[in-house]
Amino acid sequence: MVDSQELVRELQEMRDDGHLSDALLRRAVREIAAADKRSSWVGVYLLNQEGTELWLHNYVGSPTEYAKIEVGQGICGTAVAEKQNQNVPDVGRVENYLTTDPDVQSEMVVLIRAGDEIFGEIALDSEDAEAFKPDDEAGVQQVADKLAEQLMAERR
């Protein structure tokens, strides 16, 4: 998995240099995807202003038909609805799973949030079952927390 401490340091340097969230989000997705060959798709969804839909910001991997996902729909929408990260070892066991690629076996969704305010999420798909471990989630969470700092600062 990605060296989260190094990536967080890079994102902070970008912030210090005046880069906005768009650049930080793109860097995070590229670095996470490049660092871990278990991930077949890595993307960021941002929550719309009404809090009802996730909109695809950017991704690395095969194109997806899910540029918008309603809160509560699929694993990504469930994470926001339940206000909780999702680490699903077998997507075939999820009733409302949104099939993007028939080879995907597991998925992890980590919320980008500041306190109770959810800005979006980082989603990772893998063609391996049980691909993501608690340490992976913790590392991606560190990156998500740094992204949340920037998104919060831009909303002030």
PyMOL commands that set and color helices and strands:
alter all, ss='L'
color gray80, all
select helices_A, chain A and resi 4-16+21-35+74-82+91-93+134-155
alter helices_A, ss='H'
color red, helices_A
select strands_A, chain A and resi 39-47+53-60+68-70+86-88+106-114+117-126
alter strands_A, ss='S'
color yellow, strands_A
deselect
rebuild
show_as cartoon
